[in-house]
Amino acid sequence: MTKTTKPFMAFQNETDSFQIGDITVENRLDRISIYGSLDITKDKRGLADALVLKRIIDASIEEMKRDKNLPDKIDILQTNTVPNPF
């Protein structure tokens, strides 16, 4: 479980990345990437994990609702994979 003290600022930078269980959340300017696996167990830890995930989703939704120029769809550019030079 990850405890974060600062608010999640959706779509505000390309640097925020953290874990909730085995889920990784990456903040980007044009998207929030969430990948991995998380068991939300019916206990205090599960509740805490679910609340962190909810906070991320809620912040993302609110930021998109505030954007008066929200496009219908964006194109996500594919990254180029280069051979490891080492």
Phi, psi and omega in degrees: 000137179252129174255123177246138182264337180266153179291151177280119182257088185299137175063024185256346181200175180249020188241333183291127176209133178205172184248143166232107188060235176259015175268137173253135177243124178241125178273132177228170179286331183246359180192161171247121179262126178233119180214155181121206184221142178216125171266119175267101184275155181275072178203184183296322179294316178299319177298314180298316179297317180297322180292323176295314179298318178298319180298320179295313180296314179300316180296322179294315179297314181298320179295319179292322179295330179284338184283107181288344181248031181297121181287162176295323181199143174251157173264125177268118181289135177285140178275150178270129176267129178245151179297144177294122183284357183255000000 
